[in-house]
Amino acid sequence: MKEKPDVLQGTLALMVLKTLDVMGAQHGWGIARRIEQISGDLLAVNQGTLYPLLLKLEHEGSIASRVGAHRKTTAARASTGFTGAGPQANPGETRGWEQTAAIIARFFKVKADDLA
């Protein structure tokens, strides 16, 4: 079985925020599964990368989480959702990613004859 690559550095935050924008509050596990599903199961979301990112986004004020009981024995982060800041707080970031994706796409399309 072919091993899935990890999500590219710098792209996970965007995927997490877009997932929450579309689906609403989710557990970290649900966010990871949704990102993998949207990628057509081509990406693997490393839990050791996802949870620190969720904490970082929470500290930045982009998302909020609540702590609830997990199996009635331990406290666990129950769900994550947007604060008032949400994805609309920085529309320039979305435009920046769209521009970056368009630029990279150009590199895959260019041929030697185009450069003459």
Backbone as CSV, one residue per row, in Angstrom:
resi,resn,N_x,N_y,N_z,CA_x,CA_y,CA_z,C_x,C_y,C_z
1,MET,0.851,-1.187,0.000,0.000,0.000,0.000,0.888,1.239,0.000
2,LYS,0.579,2.178,-0.861,1.360,3.403,-0.975,1.115,4.301,0.238
3,GLU,2.203,4.834,0.792,2.106,5.700,1.960,1.655,7.099,1.548
4,LYS,0.737,7.685,2.319,0.246,9.033,2.035,1.267,10.060,2.498
5,PRO,1.467,11.118,1.702,2.368,12.175,2.177,1.682,13.020,3.243
6,ASP,2.482,13.613,4.125,1.933,14.556,5.095,1.531,15.828,4.367
7,VAL,0.689,16.605,4.991,0.264,17.891,4.449,1.492,18.799,4.366
8,LEU,1.611,19.542,3.275,2.742,20.446,3.102,2.766,21.510,4.187
9,GLN,3.961,21.809,4.671,4.123,22.821,5.705,3.535,24.152,5.231
10,GLY,2.821,24.793,6.092,2.242,26.087,5.772,0.845,26.021,5.183
11,THR,0.400,24.827,4.783,-0.920,24.721,4.184,-1.976,24.191,5.148
12,LEU,-1.553,23.549,6.228,-2.507,22.926,7.135,-3.436,23.946,7.787
13,ALA,-2.911,25.086,8.191,-3.762,26.099,8.838,-4.884,26.533,7.906
14,LEU,-4.555,26.752,6.658,-5.579,27.146,5.691,-6.636,26.049,5.541
15,MET,-6.189,24.799,5.457,-7.135,23.694,5.318,-8.025,23.566,6.549
16,VAL,-7.447,23.737,7.724,-8.222,23.666,8.966,-9.265,24.780,9.001
17,LEU,-8.841,25.999,8.720,-9.774,27.128,8.772,-10.883,26.979,7.745
18,LYS,-10.555,26.523,6.550,-11.579,26.338,5.520,-12.527,25.209,5.908
19,THR,-11.994,24.147,6.500,-12.836,23.038,6.953,-13.835,23.520,8.001
20,LEU,-13.365,24.304,8.969,-14.264,24.832,9.995,-15.268,25.818,9.409
21,ASP,-14.836,26.580,8.409,-15.727,27.530,7.754,-16.889,26.797,7.099
22,VAL,-16.605,25.677,6.464,-17.627,24.926,5.738,-18.460,24.046,6.665
23,MET,-17.807,23.381,7.621,-18.491,22.368,8.420,-18.926,22.822,9.807
24,GLY,-18.418,23.950,10.267,-18.725,24.365,11.623,-17.834,23.651,12.619
25,ALA,-18.183,23.719,13.888,-17.363,23.166,14.963,-17.112,21.676,14.755
26,GLN,-15.876,21.270,14.971,-15.454,19.883,14.794,-14.422,19.512,15.849
27,HIS,-14.355,18.247,16.185,-13.244,17.725,16.972,-12.013,17.705,16.066
28,GLY,-10.831,17.675,16.657,-9.605,17.590,15.870,-9.595,16.379,14.960
29,TRP,-10.079,15.243,15.463,-10.116,14.023,14.667,-11.003,14.226,13.442
30,GLY,-12.152,14.882,13.627,-13.064,15.140,12.518,-12.455,16.069,11.479
31,ILE,-11.706,17.057,11.947,-11.025,17.976,11.033,-10.017,17.190,10.194
32,ALA,-9.236,16.350,10.848,-8.220,15.561,10.140,-8.863,14.647,9.106
33,ARG,-9.929,13.962,9.481,-10.592,13.045,8.542,-11.175,13.803,7.361
34,ARG,-11.744,14.986,7.614,-12.349,15.767,6.530,-11.278,16.244,5.548
35,ILE,-10.141,16.694,6.054,-9.050,17.130,5.169,-8.576,15.953,4.316
36,GLU,-8.432,14.785,4.935,-8.023,13.602,4.184,-9.065,13.242,3.136
37,GLN,-10.344,13.354,3.499,-11.433,13.040,2.571,-11.430,14.002,1.390
38,ILE,-11.315,15.298,1.661,-11.325,16.293,0.579,-10.146,16.079,-0.363
39,SER,-9.011,15.635,0.172,-7.836,15.399,-0.673,-7.976,14.124,-1.491
40,GLY,-9.080,13.419,-1.348,-9.239,12.149,-2.040,-8.362,11.077,-1.415
41,ASP,-8.123,11.214,-0.123,-7.257,10.316,0.638,-5.824,10.308,0.114
42,LEU,-5.404,11.432,-0.454,-4.019,11.561,-0.909,-3.119,12.144,0.167
43,LEU,-3.722,12.791,1.170,-2.956,13.399,2.258,-3.222,12.676,3.566
44,ALA,-2.220,12.682,4.423,-2.369,12.175,5.784,-2.140,13.341,6.740
45,VAL,-3.058,13.532,7.676,-2.917,14.606,8.657,-2.333,14.012,9.929
46,ASN,-1.148,14.438,10.263,-0.430,13.964,11.435,-1.023,14.630,12.679
47,GLN,-1.497,13.814,13.616,-2.109,14.351,14.836,-1.115,15.177,15.641
48,GLY,0.168,14.814,15.577,1.197,15.551,16.292,1.448,16.926,15.715
49,THR,0.974,17.160,14.514,1.056,18.473,13.881,-0.256,19.225,14.038
50,LEU,-1.375,18.508,13.930,-2.690,19.141,13.968,-2.997,19.785,15.316
51,TYR,-2.806,19.069,16.405,-3.224,19.591,17.706,-2.414,20.817,18.148
52,PRO,-1.095,20.841,17.933,-0.374,22.082,18.236,-0.855,23.247,17.361
53,LEU,-1.203,22.959,16.107,-1.718,24.017,15.231,-3.052,24.544,15.760
54,LEU,-3.923,23.645,16.208,-5.209,24.087,16.761,-4.990,24.991,17.975
55,LEU,-4.034,24.631,18.827,-3.715,25.480,19.979,-3.185,26.839,19.530
56,LYS,-2.338,26.844,18.513,-1.792,28.098,17.980,-2.913,28.975,17.429
57,LEU,-3.821,28.393,16.657,-4.940,29.159,16.106,-5.842,29.693,17.219
58,GLU,-5.975,28.914,18.282,-6.775,29.373,19.417,-6.090,30.551,20.115
59,HIS,-4.783,30.454,20.326,-4.041,31.550,20.968,-4.058,32.819,20.124
60,GLU,-4.089,32.652,18.793,-4.158,33.808,17.888,-5.555,34.425,17.868
61,GLY,-6.537,33.693,18.378,-7.904,34.192,18.398,-8.709,33.841,17.160
62,SER,-8.182,32.977,16.299,-8.903,32.590,15.086,-9.995,31.567,15.356
63,ILE,-9.756,30.685,16.322,-10.737,29.665,16.670,-10.887,29.627,18.190
64,ALA,-11.940,28.971,18.628,-12.166,28.768,20.060,-12.492,27.300,20.268
65,SER,-12.197,26.791,21.431,-12.545,25.412,21.738,-13.129,25.363,23.132
66,ARG,-13.810,24.295,23.406,-14.335,24.105,24.750,-13.869,22.746,25.250
67,VAL,-13.727,22.644,26.526,-13.270,21.402,27.138,-14.474,20.705,27.741
68,GLY,-14.595,19.433,27.458,-15.705,18.655,27.989,-15.205,17.318,28.481
69,ALA,-16.106,16.543,29.049,-15.732,15.218,29.556,-15.600,14.248,28.398
70,HIS,-14.583,13.435,28.469,-14.352,12.405,27.466,-14.435,11.060,28.170
71,ARG,-15.417,10.264,27.803,-15.640,8.957,28.435,-15.799,9.078,29.951
72,LYS,-16.273,10.208,30.380,-16.599,10.465,31.791,-15.405,10.349,32.738
73,THR,-14.191,10.287,32.199,-13.045,10.138,33.093,-12.008,11.234,32.918
74,THR,-11.837,11.735,31.729,-10.804,12.731,31.499,-11.375,13.934,30.772
75,ALA,-10.721,15.055,30.946,-11.121,16.253,30.216,-10.500,16.192,28.831
76,ALA,-11.249,16.627,27.852,-10.742,16.632,26.479,-11.336,17.814,25.738
77,ARG,-10.614,18.313,24.774,-11.122,19.377,23.934,-12.266,18.822,23.115
78,ALA,-13.464,19.335,23.346,-14.655,18.745,22.741,-14.866,19.174,21.305
79,SER,-14.628,20.417,20.994,-14.845,20.843,19.620,-14.109,22.150,19.375
80,THR,-13.959,22.453,18.133,-13.268,23.665,17.746,-14.131,24.386,16.724
81,GLY,-14.251,25.692,16.871,-15.019,26.479,15.921,-14.477,27.892,15.869
82,PHE,-14.978,28.666,14.946,-14.489,30.023,14.757,-14.914,30.950,15.873
83,THR,-14.042,31.907,16.147,-14.407,33.030,16.994,-14.950,34.089,16.048
84,GLY,-15.208,35.265,16.545,-15.648,36.348,15.681,-14.615,36.689,14.622
85,ALA,-13.348,36.379,14.908,-12.283,36.694,13.949,-12.402,35.811,12.722
86,GLY,-12.566,34.515,12.905,-12.804,33.562,11.837,-12.032,33.796,10.551
87,PRO,-12.477,33.179,9.468,-11.755,33.292,8.206,-11.906,34.660,7.560
88,GLN,-12.940,35.391,7.932,-13.154,36.703,7.347,-12.206,37.750,7.915
89,ALA,-11.504,37.407,8.989,-10.620,38.372,9.634,-9.475,38.788,8.731
90,ASN,-9.056,37.910,7.846,-7.948,38.234,6.969,-8.221,37.729,5.550
91,PRO,-9.103,38.416,4.805,-9.394,37.976,3.441,-8.171,38.031,2.541
92,GLY,-7.185,38.851,2.895,-5.962,38.927,2.112,-5.198,37.617,2.136
93,GLU,-5.323,36.869,3.223,-4.641,35.583,3.314,-5.189,34.612,2.275
94,THR,-6.506,34.590,2.113,-7.110,33.722,1.104,-6.660,34.142,-0.289
95,ARG,-6.681,35.436,-0.556,-6.213,35.915,-1.867,-4.753,35.550,-2.085
96,GLY,-3.951,35.659,-1.036,-2.543,35.308,-1.144,-2.336,33.851,-1.518
97,TRP,-3.112,32.943,-0.893,-3.005,31.525,-1.218,-3.472,31.257,-2.636
98,GLU,-4.538,31.925,-3.062,-5.020,31.738,-4.432,-3.971,32.203,-5.434
99,GLN,-3.326,33.311,-5.144,-2.278,33.821,-6.023,-1.086,32.867,-6.047
100,THR,-0.686,32.366,-4.893,0.432,31.423,-4.821,0.125,30.161,-5.617
101,ALA,-1.085,29.640,-5.482,-1.476,28.439,-6.225,-1.440,28.698,-7.731
102,ALA,-1.892,29.876,-8.153,-1.876,30.219,-9.575,-0.446,30.320,-10.106
103,ILE,0.440,30.894,-9.322,1.843,31.019,-9.743,2.485,29.637,-9.875
104,ILE,2.267,28.782,-8.904,2.836,27.435,-8.969,2.273,26.675,-10.162
105,ALA,0.981,26.825,-10.429,0.365,26.165,-11.585,1.040,26.601,-12.884
106,ARG,1.455,27.844,-12.980,2.152,28.325,-14.179,3.456,27.559,-14.396
107,PHE,4.169,27.258,-13.318,5.432,26.528,-13.445,5.220,25.116,-13.987
108,PHE,4.098,24.503,-13.674,3.821,23.174,-14.193,3.380,23.215,-15.647
109,LYS,2.893,24.343,-16.117,2.415,24.481,-17.490,3.495,24.943,-18.459
110,VAL,4.513,25.644,-17.971,5.511,26.248,-18.846,6.372,25.178,-19.507
111,LYS,6.696,25.431,-20.773,7.571,24.551,-21.541,8.748,25.361,-22.019
112,ALA,9.833,24.705,-22.394,11.043,25.385,-22.834,10.760,26.328,-23.994
113,ASP,9.874,25.935,-24.896,9.548,26.786,-26.061,8.890,28.092,-25.640
114,ASP,8.186,28.081,-24.499,7.521,29.289,-24.023,8.528,30.354,-23.567
115,LEU,9.730,29.934,-23.232,10.733,30.844,-22.690,11.611,31.477,-23.768
116,ALA,11.492,31.024,-25.001,12.335,31.557,-26.085,11.919,32.929,-26.504
